[in-house]
Amino acid sequence: MRRLLAALLALLLLGGTPARAELPAGQVWLDHVQRDLLPWWRHPGAQGQPVGRFPTFRCNDGAPYDAAKPCAELKNAPDWIRAELGRDYVRMQARQVYAYAIGFHLSGDVALLRLAQAGVQDLRARARDPDSGSFASWFEAGRPQPALGRRTAQDLAYAGLALAALYYVTHDDTLLEDLVRLKDHVFARYRDERSGLIRWVADDDGSGEAKRDELVATLDQLNAYLILVTPALPEGALKTAWRRDIAALSEALVERYHDAAGSRFVGTRGRPDSEGPRGRHNDFGHSVKAYWMIYLGARQNGDAALERFAAEGMRRTLDAAWLARSGSWASRVLGRNELDEGKEWWIYAELDQALATLALEQGDDPARLERSWRFWLERLTDRRRGEVWGWVAPDGSVPPDALKQHHWKNGYHSLEHALVGYLAAQGLRGEPATLHYAVPAQTDPARLRPYVFGGTIAGSSTREVEGVTVQAVRFTLARSGAPR
């Protein structure tokens, strides 16, 4: 009977609009992970040679890019992608580590945990600078690039994502040691003492890169590791310091990049198009992500005023981006009364995650989620070969140049979207959510939490799989502003 009910709920999600919003059970998202996402990442072409050295570029059938025999979709890709085909990016390998770690988190499949560990092991061996704790940004002809100090703060943040995601599910102290060293390197070399912001690069080589004033240089320190890892830290000086850093970075982001009149964050400062709708990173995705990170940090720090500010900012962004006719999200403002109604996978995911958070923790109406989720599952997902498309047309049709993996697209956003969807669906229905960990037996249960949300442990069980103790933890999600 339970399976039948789950199937009927899945059909409801994928079928006609119900009389009122009835969000599906989280099983829909677990099915999406197993049926649509993980086959793409379990594909032999994803795992690298040797295993753990994950390729940056793959063809739409899953095969890794071969410069001698390039597939048509990468050979004819947009210029900004084709120009990078000779590189393998650390940030993409790190995002794939995240995908495997969260795949394990949702499924308990130890094979996925092993792949995450293999990816981190390879990054530690090849990309990490043992003296500074920094990580290379990319490999070209097998060599790590660029020089120390010329690596962008955003790339360093996403190297940290690999360590953070695997630490979150294992509490392996050696991962935390590397992450602390990387974070300390960024804050020592890249932080501007006057503004409190993180600079784009540390060293000025005359190219002007050191003067680039980029939202993501600071924002992605929160997004990639600080918000996720801080609650999992043991109580003590490190956790206290990281909480202070979350508060300080949040304050600096609002001071420098928030446009109060436009209820948005701008992606850059100091450029001719910084304020314009077509300026770099001026889209709904960067705005809602900034509000979401600031909201989550404020929740961790008990800052009610900042939490309200960020929640209201998310609501205004969601209202501006919502397309009622299609039940989906726009990507950005193009001009006065003009929206870009095409879908970019990561922007769409960030908007869904913000709405899910508000519905779960603030009691906002979740009605739009049912329609938006359906669009994602029906239109953005490649049901035949797996994963989600990087971009689709306003009606959800897949354009000829759409890709599923390149130097900015990997499994990070699609797996995070599924995890948040699962937790929100379960929480909004008042049902527990089960997540899997491989943490030491003596771990304080207070350090385990349902991703970035609040909740209490309703029960747990353990099993041994290939020498790994897998702990399945059932959480009751905190609802409607309840204390974390």
C-alpha positions in Angstrom: 0.0 0.0 0.0 2.8 2.4 0.8 4.4 1.9 -2.6 1.1 2.4 -4.3 0.6 5.6 -2.4 4.0 6.8 -3.3 3.4 6.0 -7.0 0.1 7.9 -6.9 1.8 10.9 -5.3 4.5 10.8 -8.0 1.8 10.7 -10.7 0.2 13.7 -9.0 3.4 15.6 -9.2 3.9 14.7 -12.9 0.3 14.9 -13.9 -2.5 17.5 -13.8 -2.7 20.4 -11.4 -4.6 19.4 -8.2 -7.4 21.5 -6.8 -5.0 22.6 -4.0 -1.3 22.4 -3.5 -0.5 18.9 -2.2 3.2 18.4 -2.1 4.5 14.9 -2.9 6.2 12.7 -0.4 10.0 12.9 -0.4 10.1 9.5 -2.2 9.6 11.4 -5.4 13.0 13.0 -4.9 14.7 9.8 -3.8 13.3 8.2 -7.0 14.7 11.2 -9.0 18.1 10.7 -7.5 18.2 7.0 -8.2 16.5 7.0 -11.6 17.7 10.3 -13.1 20.8 11.6 -11.4 23.0 8.8 -10.1 23.1 6.8 -13.3 24.9 9.7 -14.9 27.5 9.8 -12.1 27.8 6.0 -11.8 28.6 5.9 -15.5 32.2 4.6 -16.1 32.9 7.7 -18.1 32.3 9.8 -15.0 34.7 8.1 -12.7 38.0 9.0 -14.3 41.2 7.2 -15.1 42.4 6.5 -12.5 39.1 6.4 -10.6 38.8 9.7 -8.7 40.3 11.9 -11.4 37.0 13.0 -12.7 36.8 14.5 -16.1 35.5 18.1 -16.5 33.8 17.6 -19.8 31.5 14.8 -20.9 29.3 14.3 -23.9 25.6 14.1 -23.6 25.7 10.3 -23.7 28.0 10.2 -20.7 31.3 9.5 -22.5 34.3 11.7 -21.4 35.5 14.3 -23.9 38.1 13.0 -26.4 40.0 15.7 -28.2 41.0 13.3 -30.9 37.3 12.3 -31.5 35.2 15.1 -30.1 31.5 14.6 -29.9 29.4 17.0 -31.9 27.8 18.7 -28.8 31.2 19.7 -27.4 32.8 20.4 -30.8 30.0 22.8 -31.6 29.5 24.1 -28.0 29.4 27.9 -27.3 32.7 29.7 -27.5 33.0 30.2 -23.8 32.9 26.4 -23.3 35.1 25.3 -26.3 37.8 27.7 -25.2 38.3 25.6 -22.0 38.2 22.1 -23.4 42.0 21.6 -22.8 41.6 22.0 -19.1 40.4 19.9 -16.2 39.0 22.1 -13.4 39.5 21.4 -9.7 36.2 23.1 -8.9 34.4 20.5 -11.1 36.1 17.6 -9.5 35.2 19.0 -6.1 31.5 19.4 -7.2 31.5 15.8 -8.3 32.8 14.8 -4.9 29.9 16.7 -3.4 27.5 14.8 -5.8 28.8 11.4 -4.6 28.8 12.5 -0.9 25.2 13.6 -1.1 24.3 10.6 -3.1 25.6 8.5 -0.2 23.8 10.8 2.2 20.5 10.1 0.6 20.9 6.4 -0.3 23.4 4.9 2.1 25.3 3.4 -0.9 28.9 2.9 0.2 30.1 2.7 -3.4 29.2 6.4 -3.7 31.1 7.3 -0.6 34.2 5.4 -2.0 34.0 7.6 -5.1 33.8 10.7 -3.1 36.9 9.6 -1.1 38.7 8.8 -4.3 38.1 12.2 -5.7 39.3 13.9 -2.6 42.4 11.7 -2.4 43.3 12.7 -6.0 42.8 16.4 -5.3 45.0 16.2 -2.2 47.7 14.5 -4.1 47.7 16.6 -7.2 46.1 20.0 -6.5 46.9 20.9 -2.9 50.0 23.0 -2.1 51.4 21.4 1.1 53.1 24.6 2.3 50.2 27.1 2.0 47.1 24.9 2.0 46.0 26.4 -1.3 44.6 24.3 -4.2 45.2 24.7 -7.9 42.4 26.0 -10.1 42.9 23.7 -13.0 45.2 21.2 -14.8 46.5 21.8 -18.3 48.7 19.1 -19.9 48.7 17.5 -16.5 50.2 20.5 -14.7 48.4 22.5 -11.9 47.7 26.1 -12.8 47.8 29.0 -12.1 50.5 30.3 -9.8 49.9 30.7 -6.1 48.1 34.0 -5.4 46.6 34.1 -9.0 44.0 31.5 -8.1 40.6 33.1 -7.7 38.9 33.1 -4.4 35.8 31.5 -6.0 37.9 28.5 -7.2 39.5 28.1 -3.8 36.1 28.1 -2.2 34.9 25.3 -4.5 38.0 23.3 -3.8 36.8 23.5 -0.2 33.4 22.2 -1.2 34.9 18.7 -1.7 36.5 18.7 1.8 33.3 20.2 3.3 30.8 17.7 1.7 32.9 14.7 2.6 33.5 16.0 6.1 29.8 16.6 6.6 29.0 12.9 6.1 32.1 11.4 7.7 33.5 13.9 10.3 36.9 12.8 9.2 39.3 15.0 11.1 42.0 14.9 8.4 39.5 16.5 6.0 38.8 19.2 8.5 42.5 19.9 8.9 42.9 20.5 5.2 39.7 22.6 5.1 40.9 24.8 8.0 44.3 25.4 6.3 42.6 26.3 3.0 40.2 28.7 4.7 43.0 30.3 6.7 45.0 30.7 3.5 42.0 32.5 1.9 41.3 34.7 4.9 45.0 35.6 5.3 45.9 36.2 1.7 42.7 37.4 0.1 40.7 39.3 2.7 40.6 43.0 2.5 41.0 44.3 6.1 39.1 47.6 5.4 36.0 46.2 3.8 36.0 42.7 5.3 35.4 41.3 1.8 37.4 38.5 0.0 39.3 39.8 -3.0 39.1 38.0 -6.4 42.8 37.2 -6.5 45.6 37.8 -4.0 48.4 39.1 -6.2 48.3 41.9 -8.8 50.2 40.9 -11.9 49.2 44.0 -13.9 46.2 42.4 -15.6 43.6 44.2 -13.4 42.3 40.9 -11.9 43.2 42.0 -8.4 40.9 45.0 -8.7 37.9 42.9 -9.8 35.1 43.5 -7.2 33.1 40.3 -7.3 30.2 39.2 -5.2 31.1 35.5 -5.6 34.6 35.9 -4.2 33.0 36.4 -0.8 29.6 34.7 -1.2 31.1 31.4 -2.2 33.1 31.1 1.0 29.7 30.9 2.8 28.1 28.8 0.1 30.8 26.2 -0.4 31.9 25.4 3.1 31.2 27.8 6.0 27.4 27.4 6.2 27.5 23.6 5.8 30.5 22.7 8.0 30.2 25.1 11.0 27.2 23.4 12.7 29.0 20.0 12.3 32.1 21.3 14.2 32.6 20.3 17.8 31.9 23.0 20.3 35.0 25.1 20.9 37.1 28.0 19.6 37.0 27.0 16.0 33.2 26.8 15.8 33.0 30.2 17.6 35.5 31.8 15.2 33.7 30.4 12.1 30.4 31.7 13.3 31.9 35.1 13.7 33.3 34.9 10.2 29.8 34.0 8.8 28.4 37.1 10.5 31.2 39.3 9.3 31.1 38.1 5.7 27.3 38.5 5.7 27.5 42.1 6.9 30.2 42.9 4.3 28.1 41.4 1.5 25.1 43.5 2.4 27.1 46.6 2.8 28.9 46.3 -0.5 26.6 44.5 -2.9 23.0 44.9 -1.8 20.8 47.2 -3.8 18.0 48.1 -1.4 16.1 50.1 -4.0 16.0 47.1 -6.4 15.7 44.4 -3.7 18.6 42.5 -5.1 22.3 41.8 -4.9 24.5 43.0 -7.8 27.2 40.7 -9.0 30.0 43.2 -9.3 31.0 46.8 -8.3 33.1 49.2 -10.2 32.2 48.1 -13.7 30.3 50.1 -16.3 27.4 47.6 -16.3 27.5 46.8 -12.5 24.0 48.2 -11.9 22.5 47.2 -15.3 20.2 44.2 -15.8 22.7 42.6 -18.2 25.7 43.1 -15.9 27.9 40.2 -14.8 26.1 37.9 -12.4 23.0 40.2 -12.2 20.5 37.5 -12.2 17.9 35.9 -9.9 20.3 33.1 -9.0 23.0 35.2 -7.5 20.5 37.4 -5.7 18.5 34.6 -4.1 21.7 32.6 -3.2 23.1 35.6 -1.4 19.9 36.1 0.5 19.7 32.3 1.3 23.2 32.1 2.6 22.8 35.2 4.7 19.5 33.8 6.0 21.1 30.4 6.9 24.0 32.2 8.6 21.7 34.4 10.6 19.7 31.4 11.7 22.9 29.7 12.9 23.9 32.9 14.8 20.5 33.7 16.2 20.4 37.1 14.4 16.6 37.6 14.1 16.9 41.0 12.3 19.3 39.7 9.7 17.1 36.6 9.2 14.0 38.8 8.6 16.0 40.9 6.1 17.1 37.8 4.2 13.7 36.1 4.2 12.1 39.2 2.8 14.7 39.5 0.2 14.1 35.9 -0.9 10.4 36.5 -1.1 10.8 39.6 -3.3 13.2 37.8 -5.6 10.9 34.8 -5.9 7.9 37.0 -6.7 10.0 38.8 -9.4 11.2 35.5 -10.9 7.9 33.6 -10.9 6.2 32.8 -14.2 2.6 31.9 -13.3 1.7 30.9 -16.8 4.2 28.1 -17.1 4.6 27.4 -13.4 8.4 27.9 -13.5 11.1 30.5 -12.9 12.7 33.1 -15.1 16.5 33.5 -14.9 17.0 37.3 -14.9 15.7 40.7 -15.8 16.6 41.8 -19.3 15.1 45.3 -19.2 12.1 47.2 -18.2 9.1 44.8 -18.0 11.2 42.1 -19.7 12.4 38.8 -18.3 14.6 36.1 -19.6 12.2 33.2 -19.4 14.8 30.6 -20.4 15.9 28.2 -17.6 19.4 27.8 -16.3 19.6 24.8 -14.1 21.5 26.3 -11.2 19.4 29.5 -11.1 16.3 27.3 -11.1 17.6 25.1 -8.4 18.6 28.1 -6.1 15.1 29.6 -6.5 13.4 26.3 -5.6 15.7 25.8 -2.6 14.9 29.3 -1.3 11.1 28.7 -1.6 11.4 25.3 0.0 13.3 26.9 2.9 10.7 29.6 3.4 7.9 27.1 3.2 9.5 24.8 5.7 11.0 27.2 8.2 8.9 30.4 7.8 5.4 28.9 7.0 5.3 30.5 3.5 2.7 29.1 1.1 4.4 26.1 -0.8 1.9 26.2 -3.6 4.4 27.3 -6.3 6.7 24.4 -5.3 4.4 21.8 -6.7 4.3 23.4 -10.1 8.0 24.3 -10.2 9.1 20.9 -9.1 7.0 19.3 -11.8 8.6 21.5 -14.5 12.0 20.5 -13.2 11.2 16.7 -13.3 9.4 16.9 -16.7 11.4 19.5 -18.7 14.8 20.0 -17.2 15.6 16.4 -16.5 17.0 14.1 -19.2 15.0 11.0 -18.4 16.7 8.9 -21.2 20.4 9.4 -20.3 20.4 11.0 -16.9 21.1 14.3 -15.2 19.5 17.7 -15.9 20.1 20.0 -18.9 22.2 23.1 -18.4 19.6 25.2 -20.1 16.3 24.9 -21.7 13.9 27.2 -23.6 11.1 29.0 -21.8 8.7 26.2 -22.7 11.1 23.5 -21.5 12.2 22.3 -24.9 15.9 21.3 -25.1 17.9 23.5 -27.6 20.5 21.9 -29.8 23.5 23.3 -27.8 22.3 22.2 -24.4 24.9 20.3 -22.4 24.8 18.3 -19.1 28.5 18.6 -18.0 31.2 21.3 -18.6 33.6 23.5 -16.7 30.8 25.1 -14.8 28.2 22.4 -14.7 28.5 19.2 -12.6 26.4 17.3 -10.0 26.5 19.9 -7.3 23.3 21.8 -8.0 21.2 18.9 -9.1 22.1 16.8 -6.1 21.6 19.7 -3.7 18.3 20.5 -5.3 17.2 16.9 -4.8 18.4 16.8 -1.2 16.6 20.1 -0.3 13.5 18.9 -2.2 13.4 15.6 -0.2 13.8 17.3 3.2 11.2 20.0 2.4 8.7 17.5 1.0 9.1 15.3 4.1 9.1 18.2 6.5 6.0 19.9 5.0 4.1 16.6 5.2 5.1 16.2 8.9 7.0 13.0 8.0 10.6 12.1 9.1 13.5 12.2 6.7 16.3 9.6 6.7 19.9 10.6 6.0 23.0 8.4 6.1 26.4 9.1 7.7 29.7 7.3 8.2 30.8 9.1 11.3 32.9 7.8 14.2 30.8 5.9 16.8 31.5 8.4 19.5 30.2 11.4 17.5 27.9 13.8 19.5 24.4 13.5 17.9 24.1 17.2 18.2 26.6 17.6 15.4 24.3 15.7 13.0 21.7 17.7 11.3 19.5 17.5 8.2 21.8 19.5 5.9 21.3 23.3 6.4 18.0 22.9 8.2 16.9 22.5 11.9 15.6 19.3 13.2 15.6 16.7 16.0 16.7 13.1 15.8 13.7 10.7 15.9 15.7 7.5 15.7 18.7 5.8 14.1 20.1 2.5 13.1 23.5 1.2 12.0 24.8 -1.5 9.7 28.2 -2.6 8.5 28.9 -2.4 4.8 32.4 -3.3 3.4 34.1 -2.2 6.6 32.1 1.1 6.8 29.6 1.7 9.6 26.7 3.4 8.0 24.4 5.2 10.3 20.8 5.9 9.1 19.4 8.8 11.1 15.7 9.8 11.0 15.1 13.5 11.5 12.0 15.4 12.3 12.4 18.7 10.5 11.9 22.0 12.3 8.8 23.8 11.0 7.7 27.4 10.7 10.3 29.3 12.6 10.8 26.8 15.3 14.2 27.2 17.2 17.1 25.4 15.6 
